Amino acid sequence: MKNGNQIITLSAGATRIEIWTIGARLNAVTWNGYEALVDGSRSAEEATGAKLNHGCVVGPVANRIAGSRFDLDGKTYSFPPNEGDSTLCHSGDTSLRDRDWKLTSASDVSAVLTAEVDHMQDGFPGNRTFEAEYRVSDDGFDLRLSAETDASTLVNLALHPYWTLDGRGRAGQSLSVAADHYLPIDALKIPTGEISPVDGSIFDLRRIAVPSTEIDHNFCLSNRPADASAARLEAERGLALDILTDAPGLQVFTGKDIGIALEPQHWPDAPHHPAFPSIRLDPGERYTQTTLYRFSKM
């Protein structure tokens, strides 16, 4: 599964990104002379160890599943917990994070990486094909994630970079999120099932602000025009990042000094909450998620 690592550099105009095949990860971003805009790894060992989540594509199910188990079509699927005594986080120890994806096509401005995962190889049903397509332009880059399966399964993919726009880790960054609601969590970081308004809370980021360092929550993205940001990150040194996505949620994690994680995805623990957007994928369907990352000077 960890056969090696290829490093791919894409550039167009002011944008340059570095992608590693380990985890199909975004390992470095430079724009218009601003460098080190994400916290990357220096070695393959670091990418599969201390910085396992830094910039990788998380899956097949990003975020958390309560009890490390779920039911699908009358069958229960169980996993060894990897967060506390009972929680499956980011699909555990056989996830897409440390898999060596295959580079299937590349040019100066784009790259497509794929991962083929056999039925139950990672504990999830279905022979599945996952794809990540990166494409750069003068003002940023696009990421299109997709998946197909030959048996009913669960899929929720997410890119997991730690953004460091001010060059000081989390410091010097302000955030806005186009969300009127968020998901409260319990002591195990599992959604309680409530969908709560952000009004009057640390989760009200509808106007740009320095975020609380106590956020590790899903924001329920509001309906908005296709060309409107789901989130905007601004740095004190005059650099801004707008994130546009068709995902229904954005996981925001501000609890580490290294940077701010912004992860477009479906809502966590969806199998246990029928009111949440479904992450079920059936044969003949195609899971897709498209996210645009756009830089600008303020």
C-alpha positions in Angstrom: 0.0 0.0 0.0 2.9 2.4 0.7 5.0 1.6 -2.3 6.6 5.0 -2.8 5.9 8.6 -3.4 5.9 10.8 -6.5 6.1 14.5 -6.3 4.2 16.5 -8.9 4.6 20.3 -9.3 1.9 22.2 -11.2 2.2 25.9 -12.1 0.2 28.5 -14.0 0.8 32.3 -13.7 1.2 33.2 -10.1 0.2 29.8 -8.7 2.5 26.8 -8.0 1.4 23.7 -6.0 3.2 20.5 -5.0 1.2 17.3 -4.9 2.4 14.0 -3.4 1.0 10.7 -4.4 1.0 9.6 -0.8 -2.6 10.5 0.2 -3.0 12.5 -3.0 -1.9 15.3 -0.8 -1.5 19.0 -1.3 1.9 19.4 0.2 2.9 23.0 -0.8 1.3 26.1 -2.2 2.9 29.3 -3.5 1.0 32.2 -4.9 2.3 35.5 -6.2 5.5 35.2 -4.2 3.8 34.1 -1.0 5.3 30.8 0.0 4.5 28.0 2.5 0.7 28.7 2.5 0.0 25.2 3.8 1.9 23.2 6.5 3.5 20.4 4.5 5.7 17.3 5.1 9.4 17.1 4.5 9.6 13.3 4.0 7.4 10.4 3.2 7.9 9.2 6.8 6.5 12.4 8.1 3.6 12.3 5.7 2.6 8.9 7.0 3.4 9.7 10.6 3.4 13.0 12.5 1.8 14.8 9.6 -0.6 12.1 8.4 -3.5 14.5 7.9 -1.6 17.5 6.6 -2.9 18.1 3.1 -4.1 14.6 2.4 -7.4 13.5 0.8 -9.2 11.9 3.6 -11.5 8.9 3.0 -13.4 6.8 2.2 -15.3 8.5 5.0 -13.8 11.7 6.4 -14.4 12.9 9.9 -16.0 10.7 12.6 -18.3 7.7 12.9 -19.7 7.1 16.4 -19.1 3.7 17.9 -16.8 2.7 15.1 -19.7 1.0 13.3 -22.6 1.6 11.0 -25.4 -0.4 9.5 -26.0 -0.6 5.8 -28.8 -2.7 4.2 -29.2 -4.8 7.3 -25.5 -5.5 7.8 -23.3 -4.1 10.5 -19.8 -3.0 9.7 -17.4 -2.5 12.6 -13.9 -1.0 12.8 -11.2 -0.8 15.4 -11.5 2.7 17.0 -8.7 5.1 16.4 -9.9 8.1 18.5 -10.7 7.3 22.1 -12.3 4.0 22.9 -15.2 4.1 20.4 -14.8 6.5 17.6 -13.6 5.9 14.0 -11.9 9.1 12.7 -11.0 9.6 9.1 -11.6 5.9 8.3 -8.9 4.6 10.6 -5.6 3.0 9.9 -6.4 1.7 6.4 -7.7 5.0 5.0 -6.8 6.9 1.8 -4.5 9.2 3.8 -1.4 7.1 3.6 -2.2 5.1 0.5 0.1 5.6 -2.5 -2.3 6.9 -5.2 -1.5 6.3 -8.8 -0.7 9.2 -11.0 -2.8 8.5 -14.1 -2.3 11.7 -16.1 -0.4 14.9 -15.7 0.5 18.1 -17.6 2.0 21.4 -16.5 -1.3 22.6 -15.1 -3.2 19.5 -14.1 -2.8 16.1 -12.5 -5.2 13.2 -12.0 -4.5 10.6 -9.2 -6.5 7.4 -8.6 -6.8 4.8 -5.9 -8.3 1.4 -6.4 -9.6 -0.2 -3.2 -10.9 -3.7 -3.0 -14.1 -4.8 -1.3 -13.6 -4.8 2.5 -9.9 -4.0 2.1 -10.4 -1.0 4.4 -13.4 -2.4 6.1 -15.9 -0.7 3.8 -18.0 -2.6 1.2 -17.5 -2.4 -2.6 -14.7 -2.5 -5.1 -14.1 1.3 -5.4 -12.3 3.7 -7.5 -11.4 7.1 -6.1 -10.1 10.0 -8.1 -8.5 13.4 -7.3 -8.0 15.9 -10.1 -6.0 19.1 -9.4 -5.9 22.0 -11.8 -4.0 25.3 -11.4 -4.7 28.7 -12.8 -3.3 32.2 -12.3 -5.5 32.9 -9.2 -5.4 29.5 -7.5 -6.4 25.9 -8.1 -9.4 23.5 -8.4 -9.9 20.1 -6.8 -12.4 17.6 -8.1 -12.9 14.5 -6.0 -15.0 11.5 -7.3 -15.7 7.9 -6.5 -17.5 4.9 -7.9 -18.4 1.5 -6.4 -19.8 -1.9 -7.5 -21.6 -2.4 -4.1 -23.5 0.0 -1.9 -21.1 1.8 0.4 -20.4 5.1 2.2 -18.2 7.9 0.7 -17.3 11.3 2.1 -14.0 12.7 0.8 -12.3 15.8 2.1 -9.0 17.6 1.5 -7.3 18.3 4.8 -4.7 21.1 4.5 -3.7 23.4 7.4 -3.7 26.9 6.0 -0.9 29.3 7.0 -1.5 32.4 4.9 0.3 34.8 7.2 3.4 32.6 7.4 3.0 32.1 11.2 0.8 29.0 11.4 -2.6 29.8 12.8 -1.6 33.3 13.9 -2.4 36.3 11.8 -5.5 34.8 10.1 -9.1 35.8 10.2 -12.0 33.7 8.9 -15.6 34.0 7.6 -17.9 31.0 6.8 -21.2 31.3 5.0 -23.1 29.2 7.5 -26.2 30.1 9.6 -26.1 26.7 11.4 -23.5 24.3 12.8 -23.5 20.9 14.4 -23.0 20.8 18.2 -20.8 17.8 19.4 -20.5 15.8 22.5 -17.4 15.0 24.6 -16.3 12.5 21.9 -16.6 15.1 19.1 -19.6 13.3 17.7 -22.6 15.4 16.5 -25.5 15.3 18.9 -28.0 15.4 16.1 -29.0 19.0 16.7 -28.6 21.6 13.9 -28.1 24.8 15.8 -28.1 28.5 14.7 -24.7 30.2 15.0 -26.2 33.4 16.4 -24.5 34.7 19.5 -21.9 31.9 19.6 -18.2 31.4 18.7 -19.5 29.8 15.5 -21.0 33.0 14.1 -18.4 33.7 11.5 -20.7 35.2 8.9 -18.5 38.3 9.2 -14.7 38.0 9.0 -13.2 37.6 12.5 -10.3 35.9 14.3 -11.9 32.5 15.1 -11.9 30.9 18.5 -9.3 28.2 19.0 -12.1 25.9 20.4 -13.6 25.0 17.0 -13.6 21.5 15.6 -17.1 21.5 14.2 -19.0 21.1 11.0 -20.6 24.2 9.6 -23.8 23.6 7.6 -23.1 25.7 4.5 -25.9 28.1 3.5 -27.5 28.2 0.1 -25.6 30.7 -2.0 -24.8 31.5 -5.6 -22.3 29.2 -7.3 -19.7 32.0 -7.5 -20.0 32.9 -3.8 -17.5 31.8 -1.2 -18.3 29.2 1.3 -15.3 30.5 3.4 -12.8 33.3 3.3 -9.4 33.3 5.0 -7.6 36.6 5.4 -4.0 37.2 6.5 -2.6 40.2 8.2 0.1 40.5 5.5 -2.6 41.3 2.9 -3.4 37.9 1.3 -6.8 36.3 1.1 -8.2 32.9 0.2 -11.7 32.2 -1.0 -13.1 28.7 -1.0 -16.0 27.9 -3.2 -17.5 24.4 -3.0 -20.6 22.3 -3.8 -20.1 20.3 -0.6 -22.9 20.7 2.0 -20.5 21.2 5.0 -17.2 22.6 6.0 -15.3 21.2 8.9 -13.3 23.9 10.6 -10.5 23.0 13.0 -8.7 25.8 14.8 -7.1 24.0 17.7 -3.5 23.7 16.4 -0.9 26.4 16.3 0.3 25.0 12.9 -2.6 26.4 10.9 -6.3 26.4 10.3 -7.9 23.3 8.7 -10.8 24.0 6.4 -12.3 20.8 5.0 -15.3 20.9 2.5 -17.2 17.6 3.1 -20.5 16.0 4.0 -21.6 16.2 7.6 -19.9 13.9 10.1 -21.5 10.7 11.5 -24.1 10.9 8.8 -25.0 7.1 9.0 -26.4 7.6 12.5 -28.4 10.8 11.6 -31.1 10.3 9.0 -31.7 14.1 8.8 -28.1 14.7 7.7 -27.2 14.7 3.9 -26.7 11.0 3.0 -23.2 9.7 2.2 -24.5 6.5 0.7 -23.1 5.6 -2.7 -24.7 2.9 -4.9 -23.5 1.1 -8.0 -24.2 3.1 -11.1 -23.8 6.4 -9.2 -20.8 8.7 -9.0 -19.8 10.6 -6.0 -18.4 14.1 -6.8 -17.2 17.1 -5.0 -15.7 20.2 -6.6 -13.9 22.9 -4.6 -12.2 26.0 -6.0 -9.4 27.8 -4.1 -8.9 31.4 -5.1 -6.2 33.8 -3.9 -6.2 37.5 -4.0 -4.4 40.5 -2.5 -6.4 42.7 -0.2 
